[in-house]
Amino acid sequence: MVRRASSVPHLNSSGGSSADSAGTSGSRRGRAPVAGSRGRKTPSTTSTGQSQRQSSGSSSSMPRSRSLTNGMRRLSPQKGPGSGGGGGAGGGGSSRNTPYFLRSRENEIGSADTLEIVASKSTGSEECSTPEDNINVVVRVRPLNDKEKRDRHGSTLQFPGNGQVILEGNDVGQKRSHNRDSVRVFTYNVVFEPGATQEDILDYSGIKRIIEMGIEGFSCTAFCYGQTGSGKTHTLTGPPDLFVGKPNPKDPRHGLIFRSFLYLFQLIKNRKDVNYVLKASFMEIYNERVIDLLNPGSARKPLAVRWSKKSGGFFVENLFTVDCEELDDLLAVLEEGMRNRAVGSHAMNDHSSRSHTILTVHILSDQQTDGGVFLSKHGKINFVDLAGSELTKKTMSEGKTLEEANNINKSLMVLGYCISSLSDSKKRMGHIPYRDSQLTKLLADSLAGNGVTLMIACVSPAHYNHAETLNTLRYASRAKRIRTKPVIKMDPREALILSLKRDIHALQMENDHLKAALNLHHQAAPNGEPAENLLELQLDRVSSGGGIPVPKVDLQRLPELDGSELAELVKLYMVENESLRQENNHLFTVRETILRDQEIVCRENERLLKKLEDVNKSNPNGIEDIEPSQEVQPKKE
Ligand SMILES: Nc1ncnc2c1ncn2[C@@H]1O[C@H](COP(=O)(O)OP(=O)(O)OP(=O)(O)O)[C@@H](O)[C@H]1O
């Protein structure tokens, strides 16, 4: 049974979907990588150190099993249905009906349709922004697993619809107050019940909007948060056995990252007017050390996290960034990283992620604007799979696993502090402890800054996880209060030129419009009227006042210009701007004068008509002079 979102709230709890039941056999580690499993060519890789990227032609430094397409290519995608802004298969505009196990508040799923980019008007602006918005938070509830079913663990969650989830009961071991279970209601943008499929997450979580905005040049992040074993990795990548051997792209268990890649390529292929270059990196934060998952090396040497004055954010020095010319290249990055990430086993999850991972897709685009200026943007999408919070007593962690758990819990605690401070309107202006963990340093921009963020909170419905589920739901509620203001960051020189160009374009249009309007008046004016002479005179003055040559600029050449050339260019634009402004003011004055003259003529006409009427009235039997053309011809029978 499938219903539209608007009717969802009236329905009861879910039925399951077998399509999404995940197998858990196999291992992510210790298997031989499948080189060239997709028939790819040798990868071209670069390692980034902030803005300066070191070329790394050495094949020894390449990820072991990756086999990516060589070189960077500017795609010339073909236009097809759904092109232009990525509305195509996107966001909330899916043609499929909303499944009944998805509890959504109406209009909460974003898509590019709702995206309104507000270009800053001020000269020298470095950014295009959208209005301030809250972080989009959705909740996914996994099904009870076999063990939980065997042990007869009941569900502690209910789904009344309308984006709500009800948590019933008390923490195991806690005394019940007044013999009554407590009931807590939480509301999110969307709640995915246990029967939701991987495809539902793509269609209804808002990830499509994230991808569309990434393409538009925004910095976007999708992250999964939740206790260990709650389904974060399952949601983002699918079960681990998908990455063993040759992956089957049609497997319905593929997670959000795989599906997002497909969607991303579908969108950019439809944009004929833009050249795209994609690059990807994949890292993990393991015990507070950042490891490059595309180039871990045998020693798994950690990379440094540094502050960039230029971008005003943290970055990982010397992180590999792989050029991804084709979809297969991106998928190879995902597979390679999944094989290299740290996975362990404990009492609550056989394949527990022991690290936080961040897979980043950089989307560089070049688009020629109406004014002939090339506009380049750098959007990115981070997919963050957080390690799960865990109660070490429950997971029975010890030794290495215990150390990992402590680090995981510590960094999640710092993330919690940051989220809590950012969600408080007073505290958000104060100190936010981003620097206290590598994770928060690298997520700072996504959480507070100019990015677009989707949080998928994963929870278990089992009663014995009540405390952890409550924690996650509270965490998610807090995150929902965080407001961000997505901004496209641009090169300041490009932004300045673009802004001036935009002004000139608007003034030019105004100018054309005024001239056309004046020309109409000109034609309408009776011959010999003084207004015509005045108009000609004025228009002569206007056209002789212009004539400043419009400098042609290719933004790609901007970096080659030195300071004085750039200053000269900006000066020319400003002069042209000023001249157009003056010309337009002048045209406005001319128009005013003509309108005034017209009014005088109209009034004069009215006066004459009135006079004629009076004459006719005073001479009712008089013979009227009738023009020959106005004579009435006798009608022929
Ligand atoms: N929606 C789901 N449908 C079917 N199985 C699921 C679902 N979510 C999770 N699982 C299964 O539950 C188990 C734990 O999931 P997963 O490893 O994704 O949890 P996690 O939150 O990433 O845990 P950790 O933090 O320990 O890494 C896996 O066997 C996974 O396949």
The ligand as an SDF file (V2000), in Angstrom:
LIG
                    3D

 31 33  0  0  0  0  0  0  0  0999 V2000
   17.5060   -0.5460    7.7180 N   0  0  0  0  0  0  0  0  0  0  0  0
   18.1080   -1.7270    7.8700 C   0  0  0  0  0  0  0  0  0  0  0  0
   17.5950   -2.8190    7.2780 N   0  0  0  0  0  0  0  0  0  0  0  0
   18.1830   -4.0070    7.4040 C   0  0  0  0  0  0  0  0  0  0  0  0
   19.3070   -4.2280    8.1460 N   0  0  0  0  0  0  0  0  0  0  0  0
   19.8510   -3.1820    8.7520 C   0  0  0  0  0  0  0  0  0  0  0  0
   19.2860   -1.8870    8.6550 C   0  0  0  0  0  0  0  0  0  0  0  0
   20.0300   -1.0590    9.3610 N   0  0  0  0  0  0  0  0  0  0  0  0
   21.0300   -1.8020    9.8830 C   0  0  0  0  0  0  0  0  0  0  0  0
   20.9250   -3.0670    9.5190 N   0  0  0  0  0  0  0  0  0  0  0  0
   21.8310   -4.1470    9.8840 C   0  0  0  0  0  0  0  0  0  0  0  0
   22.1720   -3.9560   11.2530 O   0  0  0  0  0  0  0  0  0  0  0  0
   23.5460   -4.2110   11.4670 C   0  0  0  0  0  0  0  0  0  0  0  0
   24.2470   -3.0060   12.0540 C   0  0  0  0  0  0  0  0  0  0  0  0
   24.1970   -1.9570   11.0960 O   0  0  0  0  0  0  0  0  0  0  0  0
   25.4160   -0.9740   10.8090 P   0  0  0  0  0  0  0  0  0  0  0  0
   26.7010   -1.6930   10.7990 O   0  0  0  0  0  0  0  0  0  0  0  0
   25.0400   -0.1820    9.6450 O   0  0  0  0  0  0  0  0  0  0  0  0
   25.3480   -0.1050   12.1310 O   0  0  0  0  0  0  0  0  0  0  0  0
   26.2370    1.1510   12.4920 P   0  0  0  0  0  0  0  0  0  0  0  0
   25.2990    2.1180   13.1010 O   0  0  0  0  0  0  0  0  0  0  0  0
   27.0190    1.5900   11.3430 O   0  0  0  0  0  0  0  0  0  0  0  0
   27.1570    0.5430   13.6060 O   0  0  0  0  0  0  0  0  0  0  0  0
   28.6220    0.9910   14.0880 P   0  0  0  0  0  0  0  0  0  0  0  0
   28.4900    2.3510   14.6600 O   0  0  0  0  0  0  0  0  0  0  0  0
   28.9820   -0.0140   15.0980 O   0  0  0  0  0  0  0  0  0  0  0  0
   29.4780    0.9620   12.8880 O   0  0  0  0  0  0  0  0  0  0  0  0
   24.1180   -4.6340   10.1370 C   0  0  0  0  0  0  0  0  0  0  0  0
   24.0830   -6.0280   10.0580 O   0  0  0  0  0  0  0  0  0  0  0  0
   23.1500   -4.0420    9.1360 C   0  0  0  0  0  0  0  0  0  0  0  0
   23.1550   -4.7290    7.9130 O   0  0  0  0  0  0  0  0  0  0  0  0
  1  2  1  0
  2  3  1  0
  2  7  2  0
  3  4  2  0
  4  5  1  0
  5  6  2  0
  6  7  1  0
  6 10  1  0
  7  8  1  0
  8  9  2  0
  9 10  1  0
 10 11  1  0
 11 12  1  0
 11 30  1  0
 12 13  1  0
 13 14  1  0
 13 28  1  0
 14 15  1  0
 15 16  1  0
 16 17  2  0
 16 18  1  0
 16 19  1  0
 19 20  1  0
 20 21  2  0
 20 22  1  0
 20 23  1  0
 23 24  1  0
 24 25  2  0
 24 26  1  0
 24 27  1  0
 28 29  1  0
 28 30  1  0
 30 31  1  0
M  END
$$$$
